[in-house]
């Protein structure tokens, strides 16, 4: 333990050096803004899915509800994400050692994980920044299996299978795409039981127990909503299952462009991982290498199943890639220098071009807070952290702007988005936040409802830069602007 603490401290320092740039920034990513908003409302009595809607599992919002209890929650979730990233890096280091990497290679693989997180949208508190930790711990248990099989330690295999699947089930309650990795870990334990001499009946019994362990938290969430009545259960089921399959795809050109960008960003790690696995598949650690390869394929299936290929959807790929890359990073200096050097260069370039949108976002929130007059403002498109910072009420339970404003959500929420926008506008919100951004995926019915109302009944009181466009705050014409 004494030898591990200095290494853990080093990883924490690296994580802080890479991530502290964003501490306190309320608009790192649109997703985590919304997670914090929902978590805060959950902490104050709102019911997820019933009072404020999303399709993410409730575990993610329970996590953010805890962060929301500390100040405004922004710095708390960012520090929590930093700690989670550090512990995940430590698990990667241990996983690399189980593939036979040198201590230096395992450490560099852990550092590579921390370096590549921000390159793929993991600067803040995206769901995989948190769920990669239980998944990495489950993988550590799984990578023990070859030695346990060789020693015919059937009781140990059975005993560690349940916690491995429970860890995967915890990840599943943070993000649904964790299902594929969890299934792989469970199947790996069943195969290990058969190889160690367990009969089919015993293996089937263990399989039932592993399935129950993996599904336990999801069953608990479903049971919680089922206890509130059939309507609540159906809303939970629709949000967590049906709506995922109802989402229309993004334009093919956009998806392919994102996929190409992700592939280019990951290419140094992919090369190092391929070399590492190729060497181990021919050596004494081939069984561990096959497990690492299967784990990586399961993570890739989870990534591909979503289909939209946003960069942060690739964050789960980092863990198996870095574990598999550890032997190469320790043994091949050119690959080590090239991969980590390129990663540092990409990080420096990204930091140089990221705009500082935090002051503008806080200015929008102050304007909304000053002019809402106790009524609910409406963020048609923009930062949902505005509601949180302004401490305002919410005009709809579909408060994440994409649900009502984009064609990529049309039909997936179970409501008519245009009708919901008209209902919100009929209540005459005192303030409306929107953008001057031009998109091909605007929901035409929602836009048709908004534009004439803005032109007739509202005036602009604030415009601030936001990325490559602007956030625009409108005030109802019959109200006087408050500073």
C-alpha angles and dihedrals in degrees: 000000000000090000093049098053096067090049091048089049090051092051090049091052090050091049091050092048091052099039109030090083087078100043109132094012106134095196107051091128135353092235100058090045087060094044089056092046092051092043091052093049090046089053088053097051106276119137116233113235092009101057100015119021134219137136098231117107116267093244090074092055093045088055091051091045086064091051091048089062090067110075110299089334096239100105090035095060091044092053090045090052090050092053091047091050091050094051091046089053089052090052089050089053090053091046091052090053089054088057089054099259119156117252089255093050092049091049093048090050089054091050090047089057091054091046096049096046094079091042089064101043096276097120092117136012107321112159095254091055085067103032095047086073099063089039092053090049091050089050091052089057091047093051088060091065101090092057092044090051092049089053092044090233096162095162091055092048091051092043096053095042094075096053091044091054092041089055090050089048090054089053089049089059088057097046130002096220088071086081094089096054090046092053090050093052091050093048091048090057092049092051089049091053091053092047091051091057104266116148125240093259093054092045092050091050090051090047091057090051093048092049090051091049092051094046097040098098093043090050089050091053092048091046091052091057093039089057088060092059140277094286092056091048092051091050090051092048093047092050096045100038120006098045091055091063094043096061113114114230125257116248109291094236091055093049093048091047091053091047091053091050092051091048091051092048093049096041097100091052092043090054093047092046093049091051091046095050093043090057094046095047088063096045143058093289095057095121091053089046091053089052091049090049092049090049091052091050090050090052089048091053089052090051093048093045092066090055101194095090101211108172096248090057086070094059093096089059090064095071099057091037093054093045090051092045094054097088091051094046089054098044107034114058095188093053090044094052094040097048099043092038091054091046091053091047092051090048092051092048092048092049090050095054101038108110120227100241096161098093092050092048091052090047090054090050092050091050091049092047093048095048106035093084094202094308126108118271119209126229101198091177125354141062117347088200083078090077091049097047092043091048088224133155119256122250095208140008087239090068098146099098097223091064092067104020105048133068088218088075098042109129094002098092096054093241139086102261094200092052091049091052090050090051092052092048092048088065088060101230110214093226132028123191120202140143142245090227117128117221137172092216101061112135100246094209092052093045091048090054094048106042101063092044092052092048094048106034108023141058132199116257101165139021121181133173116263117181105302095341138035139266111228125202118205125196124201109258096234091059127080115233116251119208 
